[in-house]
Amino acid sequence: MSNDAAHEAPEAIERRTVPGSHRAPVPGSEKVGELAGDTRIQVTLVLRRRAELPDDLPGPISKAELAEKYGADPADVTAVTSAVEAAGAQVVSADAASRLVVVSGSATVLEGLFGTELAVAKASDAVTGRPVEYRARVGELTVPAGLSDIVTAVLGLDNRPQARTRVVAAAAATAVSYSPLDLGKVYRFPAGTDGTGQTIAIIELGGGFGQSDLDTYFGGLGITGPAVTAVGVDGAENKPGQDPSGADGEVLLDIEVVGALAPGSQILVYFAPNTDAGFLDAVSQAAHAEPAPASISISWGQSEDDWTAQARKAMDSAFADAAALGVTVTAAAGDDGSTDRATDNKAHCDFPASSPHALACGGTSLRADPSAGTVTSETVWDNGIGNGATGGGVSSKFKLPSWQKNAGVPARSTGSHGRGVPDVAGDADPQTGYQVLIDGKPSVIGGTSAVAPLWAALTARLVQALGRPLGLLQPALYAGVAAGAVQPGFRDITVGNNGQYQAGAGWDACTGLGVPDGEALLTVLGGGGR
């Protein structure tokens, strides 16, 4: 232990458990050794709201109003700062609007402040499969009793990889593939729009891009690409060329889909560490950026059961902030069918797609003539066990939202009801995949990773046409919904399954409401008279 041990909180101080902070070991992990007491660590604290955000806000509010009404109370920030400094740690930043306080300190000091022990562990990385070492903790966290009602989450002490990409490479002999421009025709993205005046944020937890790849790709499509800017979060940065088969493929797929379909937009790519704290910090920074983005695209995720409850709640709350600020969050629903790669062979939903404040994006297999914009067939993406299939199901962590109550979401096997996933869909089958350029190599890629940026680009073009932000899209998309009925603005997908769920008329747990008809959606959202 380091000299910082003198700053440990006295045992006489009453302590309370942080609800939802329990951490289990990563399955198959092993302890490598002790963590040096003088190791410097940065963690993110999430504070309570002054008041709960209502579900029926009349429209987007400003960042100032969000901070004043629903952000952290300055007195709470002061109390947390005092406790942190008294323990011997430092407050790096505090933001009332996002309710995040970033704290830095030695391992010894933070162990004492949050009532835990840290060690070095090793497990297989969820993205690359390679062994990775990380800081590990198990059990619950505690805080001094005076902070127990104020601090709702402590993230980043354990920095295990939190999420994996939702990208699947096609087999070498793929006969059918499309450019994003082809899909814009098939899905009838609104004519006369290109995302001009809009910002689109993309969240990445690894990898990188090179501008030369983007210039070559967009030039090959015969378009001028958008301005793309990398934004580093929590020390992460754009690092292309280190993982072309995984994270680089994700990053470039996301940018190329968004950029091709919304070339007039500005794209901000937020690179963050692949941890619960890094993920949250990136989402919060993107949501609270000024000017606010039209949409945030997220193609990383993990089974909702593999998140701590405090992290799920903090992320969902950040998505609620985004919606209140007029930002639409799109999230990939997963690429491993109804089990979401769980080994118990039971149904599991992917998070963050299962958040009711994110637009969950499922996947299809598409046969179409892009030159004519005509569709021969479009079915649920399901290439069999281990070969990729759209995620989807019924959440065990989030309640059934009011806007989804009449959609026909089935009960879980336990009889409980929950949020249905996905909301919408688009082409995701790598055998009918997206033509992209990855680290200089032409590739065909699929996965619901492609659908989240597709919908983020569509959202930006709808916002451009309407002249107003859309925020949480689901209340409008599900308006008047009835089980078994096709919603206006969608083409229904009725054939196929993702394992435990079958497609059918109307909403289903494979492709949600269906794939977009962009022109019709514009009319649904009030743009028929443009």
Secondary structure, DSSP 8 states (H G I E B T S, - for coil): --GGGGGS--TTS-EEE-TT--B---TT-EEEEE--TT-EEEEEEEE--SS---TT-SS---HHHHHHHHS--HHHHHHHHHHHHHHT-EEEEEETTTTEEEEEEEHHHHHHHHT---EEEEEE-TTT-SEEEEEE--B--EEEGGGTTTEEEEESSS-----EE--EE--TT--EEE-HHHHHHHTT--TT-S-TT-EEEEEESS----HHHHHHHHHHTTS---EEEEEE-TT----TTS-TTTHHHHHHHHHHHHHHH-TTSEEEEEE--SSHHHHHHHHHHHHT-SS--SEEEE-EEEEGGGS-HHHHHHHHHHHHHHHHTT-EEEEE--SBGGGTT-TT-S---EETTTSTTSEEEEEEEEEEETTTTEEEEEEE-B--TTT-B---EE-SSS---GGGTTTT----TTS----EE-SEEEE--TTEEEEEEETTEEEEEESHHHHHHHHHHHHHHHHHHHTS---S-HHHHTTT--TT---TTEE---S-BSSS-B--SS-BTTTBT-EE-HHHHHHHTT-TT-
